[in-house]
Amino acid sequence: MIGSVGGSGALGLATAFMKQVTATQDIEVAVIKKGQDIEKAQGDSALKLIDSASSVTGTGRIDLYA
């Protein structure tokens, strides 16, 4: 496709295409990182909830029947 475009326009077209691909990849990475941040926050919240909701016995184990 790029080979069918003659002259200096081919270089500009290829550069524009590569910039678009790079921008798309940057967006995809940002979305994945945001998802990881959300999962980490949910995990931390779950651990805090478990710590605050259950009593710990003298042996250091969680008493699930309390």
C-alpha positions as CSV (number, residue, x, y, z in Angstrom):
1,M,0.0,0.0,0.0
2,I,2.7,2.5,0.9
3,G,4.7,1.5,-2.1
4,S,1.9,2.6,-4.4
5,V,2.2,6.2,-3.1
6,G,5.0,7.9,-4.9
7,G,7.3,10.6,-3.8
8,S,7.8,12.1,-0.4
9,G,4.2,11.5,0.6
10,A,5.0,7.8,1.3
11,L,7.4,8.7,4.1
12,G,4.9,11.1,5.7
13,L,2.2,8.4,5.4
14,A,4.4,5.8,7.0
15,T,5.3,8.2,9.8
16,A,1.7,9.1,10.5
17,F,0.7,5.4,10.5
18,M,3.5,4.5,13.0
19,K,2.5,7.4,15.3
20,Q,-1.1,6.1,15.3
21,V,0.0,2.6,16.1
22,T,2.2,3.9,18.9
23,A,-0.6,6.0,20.3
24,T,-3.0,2.9,20.2
25,Q,-0.4,0.8,22.1
26,D,0.1,3.5,24.7
27,I,-3.7,3.6,25.3
28,E,-3.9,-0.2,25.6
29,V,-1.0,-0.2,28.2
30,A,-2.6,2.6,30.2
31,V,-5.9,0.7,30.3
32,I,-4.2,-2.5,31.5
33,K,-2.3,-0.6,34.2
34,K,-5.5,1.1,35.4
35,G,-7.1,-2.3,35.6
36,Q,-4.2,-3.6,37.7
37,D,-4.4,-0.6,40.0
38,I,-8.1,-1.3,40.5
39,E,-7.5,-5.0,41.3
40,K,-4.8,-4.1,43.8
41,A,-7.0,-1.6,45.5
42,Q,-9.8,-4.1,45.8
43,G,-7.4,-6.7,47.2
44,D,-6.1,-4.3,49.8
45,S,-9.7,-3.3,50.7
46,A,-10.6,-7.0,51.1
47,L,-7.7,-7.6,53.4
48,K,-8.6,-4.6,55.5
49,L,-12.2,-5.9,55.7
50,I,-11.0,-9.4,56.8
51,D,-8.7,-7.9,59.4
52,S,-11.4,-5.6,60.9
53,A,-14.3,-8.1,60.7
54,S,-12.7,-11.1,62.4
55,S,-11.2,-11.7,65.8
56,V,-7.8,-13.3,66.1
57,T,-7.4,-16.1,68.6
58,G,-4.4,-16.5,70.9
59,T,-2.8,-18.9,68.4
60,G,-2.7,-16.2,65.7
61,R,-5.5,-17.8,63.6
62,I,-8.7,-16.2,62.5
63,D,-11.8,-17.4,64.5
64,L,-14.4,-17.9,61.8
65,Y,-17.1,-18.9,64.3
66,A,-17.1,-15.8,66.4
